[in-house]
Amino acid sequence: MTREGILELREREFVLEDPRGPLRTVRGRVSLPAGTGRRLPYVLVLHGFKGFMDWGFFPELARRLAAGGLAVVRFNFSGSGHGARPLEFTEPRAFHENTPSRELEDVERVRSWLAGGAVPELDARRGALLGHSLGGAVALIHAARRADYRALVGWASCATFRRFAPEVEALWRRQGFVEIPNLRTKEVHRLGLGWLEDVERNARALDVPAACLRLATPTLLLHGSEDEAVPLREGESLLRAFAPGLASLEVVPGASHTFGAAHPLERVPEALEGVLRRSCAFLSNALGAVC
C-alpha cells in the first residue's frame, strides 16, 4: 500500500471513562487504512512528558504506519492535561496529580479495551508499541509486564523516571509541587508531589533497565546524538540491559530530542524522515503487515 493509497484514512475517536472520576478519563484515536477487509495488526503509540497524541510528528507517524498496512492507536494520558479539546492544555489538576504508575494504568486500560474487541478491525494478537521519551520508558515497563507484544520501538526513551536535580527535589518536597515550563506555549504547569513519591515508593516496579532485562520482545531504540532532554547515554544504558541480540540502538547523527520536529509539523526534517522510515519498516516486518 502506498502513501497515496491512504488518502481515505479512517480515524475513530474513543473515550475511556473511569469510576475514580473525570481526571482519569483517557481520550484517544484509532487510525485505520481505508479499503482493507482483513483484521489488522496494530501499533499502540505513547507520547512523552508534556506531550500529547497530536503533537508534532504523531499524526505523520500514524499516516506512515497506516501506509504500511498497520492500524494505529494513540491516546492522551489521563494526566497529560489534555482533555476534551485534545490540542489544548485544559486540565491542570489532572496534570498536577499525574504519576508514572497512573500512566502505566492508562496503557493497561487501553490495551484491555482493545483485547475486549472494541475495535473489530484489529487483530489483538498482533500488537506492537512505540513510545517517545518518557512514553518510551512506560512502553518498556508495560511490555515487560504483558510479555505478548510482537515488537517495540523507543524514540529517545528515558532510562529513569527520576529526572530532576537533588536541589529541585528538595524544593519540590518543601512546597508540594514543582513548576514545569512549557517552552512552546509559555505556560507554567505544576506537578504534584505524588510523582516523586510514586517514583520512590515503587522504585522496583518503575525500574526501566530491569524491565529491559525481563523483556523477550524484539526492540529498536532510536536516539539523537544531540538529544538535549534525554542524553544518549540513557539509550546506551537501556541497550546494555537487554539480553544480547534482542535490541538494537541506532544513533541519529546531530538529531535533537524530537529529531528536528516541532509543533505543528510543517515539514518533515531529514532526521525525522529517517526515523519514520526505519520505524515503519521494523514494525511492518515484525507484525507481518501487507504493504
MOLIN-V434708 format. One record per residue. N is the residue number from 1. SS is DSSP state (hx for helix, st for strand, lp for the rest). OMEGA is omega as a letter, one per 40 degrees, with the letter a starting at -180 (999 if undefined). D_LAST is the distance of its C-alpha to the last C-alpha in Angstrom with 1 decimal. Layout:
n ss omega d_last
N SS OMEGA D_LAST
N SS OMEGA D_LAST
This chain:
n ss omega d_last
1 lp i 4.5
2 lp i 7.4
3 hx i 10.0
4 hx a 12.3
5 hx i 10.3
6 hx i 11.4
7 lp i 15.0
8 lp i 15.9
9 lp i 14.7
10 st i 17.0
11 st a 19.2
12 st i 21.8
13 st i 24.8
14 st i 26.5
15 st i 29.9
16 st i 31.2
17 lp a 35.0
18 lp a 37.2
19 lp i 40.7
20 lp i 41.8
21 lp a 41.7
22 hx i 39.7
23 hx i 39.3
24 hx i 36.9
25 lp i 34.6
26 st i 30.8
27 st a 28.9
28 st a 25.2
29 st i 22.1
30 st i 18.9
31 st a 16.0
32 st i 13.5
33 lp a 10.8
34 lp i 12.9
35 lp i 12.8
36 lp a 11.2
37 lp a 13.8
38 lp i 12.8
39 lp a 13.9
40 st i 11.6
41 st a 12.0
42 st i 13.7
43 st i 15.1
44 st a 18.8
45 st a 19.9
46 st i 23.6
47 lp a 25.6
48 lp a 28.6
49 lp a 32.4
50 lp i 33.4
51 lp i 29.8
52 lp a 28.1
53 lp a 24.6
54 lp i 24.5
55 lp i 26.1
56 lp a 24.9
57 lp a 21.5
58 hx i 20.3
59 hx i 19.2
60 hx i 17.2
61 hx i 15.6
62 hx i 14.7
63 hx a 13.1
64 hx a 11.1
65 hx i 9.9
66 hx i 9.2
67 hx i 7.2
68 lp i 4.8
69 lp a 5.4
70 lp i 8.8
71 st a 12.2
72 st i 14.9
73 st i 18.5
74 st a 21.1
75 st i 24.8
76 st i 28.2
77 lp a 30.4
78 lp i 33.5
79 lp a 35.6
80 lp a 33.6
81 lp a 36.1
82 st a 33.6
83 lp a 34.4
84 lp i 34.2
85 lp a 33.6
86 lp i 30.6
87 lp a 31.0
88 lp i 34.7
89 st a 36.6
90 lp a 38.9
91 lp a 39.5
92 hx i 41.6
93 hx i 43.1
94 hx i 39.8
95 hx a 39.0
96 hx a 42.5
97 lp a 42.0
98 lp i 38.6
99 lp i 38.3
100 hx i 35.7
101 hx i 36.4
102 hx i 35.8
103 hx i 32.3
104 hx i 31.6
105 hx i 32.9
106 hx a 30.7
107 hx a 27.5
108 hx i 28.8
109 hx i 29.6
110 hx a 26.1
111 hx i 24.7
112 hx i 27.4
113 hx i 26.7
114 hx a 23.0
115 hx i 24.2
116 lp i 26.7
117 lp a 24.1
118 lp i 24.5
119 lp a 20.9
120 lp i 20.3
121 lp a 16.6
122 st i 16.1
123 st a 16.3
124 st a 19.1
125 st a 19.0
126 st a 15.7
127 st i 16.6
128 st i 16.7
129 st i 19.1
130 st a 19.2
131 st i 22.7
132 st i 24.6
133 lp i 28.2
134 hx i 30.2
135 hx i 27.1
136 hx i 25.9
137 hx i 29.2
138 hx i 28.9
139 hx a 25.4
140 hx a 26.9
141 hx i 29.9
142 hx a 28.0
143 hx i 25.6
144 hx i 28.6
145 hx a 30.3
146 hx i 27.5
147 lp a 26.3
148 lp i 23.3
149 lp a 20.4
150 lp a 17.7
151 st i 17.5
152 st i 19.4
153 st i 19.3
154 st i 22.5
155 st i 23.2
156 lp a 26.9
157 lp i 27.7
158 lp i 31.4
159 lp i 33.3
160 lp i 36.0
161 lp a 36.8
162 lp a 40.2
163 lp a 39.8
164 lp i 43.2
165 lp a 46.2
166 hx a 49.3
167 hx i 51.3
168 hx i 48.7
169 hx i 48.5
170 hx i 52.3
171 hx i 52.4
172 hx a 49.7
173 hx a 51.9
174 hx a 55.0
175 hx i 53.6
176 lp i 51.0
177 st i 48.0
178 st a 46.3
179 st a 45.5
180 st i 41.9
181 st i 41.7
182 lp a 38.7
183 lp a 38.7
184 lp a 36.5
185 lp a 38.6
186 lp i 41.9
187 lp i 42.3
188 st a 43.7
189 st i 42.5
190 st i 44.4
191 st a 42.9
192 st a 45.3
193 hx a 46.8
194 hx i 44.7
195 hx a 41.8
196 hx i 44.1
197 hx i 45.8
198 hx a 42.6
199 hx a 41.5
200 hx a 45.0
201 hx a 45.4
202 lp a 42.0
203 lp a 41.7
204 lp a 40.7
205 lp a 38.0
206 lp i 36.6
207 lp a 36.7
208 hx i 33.3
209 hx i 33.9
210 hx i 35.2
211 hx i 32.1
212 hx i 30.1
213 hx a 32.5
214 hx a 31.8
215 lp i 28.0
216 lp a 26.1
217 lp i 22.6
218 lp a 20.6
219 st i 21.2
220 st i 20.3
221 st i 23.1
222 st a 23.0
223 st i 26.4
224 st a 28.1
225 lp a 31.2
226 lp i 33.2
227 lp a 32.2
228 lp a 35.3
229 lp i 34.7
230 lp a 33.4
231 lp a 34.7
232 hx a 32.6
233 hx i 35.1
234 hx i 33.6
235 hx i 30.2
236 hx i 32.1
237 hx i 34.1
238 hx i 31.1
239 hx a 29.6
240 hx a 33.0
241 hx a 33.0
242 lp i 30.1
243 lp a 30.6
244 lp i 30.3
245 lp a 26.8
246 lp a 25.0
247 st i 24.3
248 st i 23.9
249 st i 25.3
250 st a 24.0
251 st i 26.6
252 st a 25.8
253 lp i 28.9
254 lp a 30.9
255 lp i 28.6
256 lp a 30.1
257 lp i 29.4
258 lp i 26.9
259 lp i 25.5
260 lp a 27.4
261 lp i 26.1
262 lp i 28.6
263 lp e 28.8
264 lp a 28.1
265 lp a 25.3
266 lp i 26.3
267 lp i 24.3
268 lp i 21.9
269 lp a 24.1
270 hx a 23.2
271 hx i 23.5
272 hx i 21.2
273 hx i 18.6
274 hx i 18.6
275 hx i 18.5
276 hx a 15.5
277 hx a 13.5
278 hx a 14.8
279 hx a 14.4
280 hx i 10.7
281 hx a 10.1
282 hx a 12.8
283 hx i 11.6
284 hx i 8.0
285 hx a 9.9
286 hx a 12.8
287 hx i 11.3
288 lp a 9.2
289 lp i 6.1
290 lp a 3.8
291 lp 999 0.0
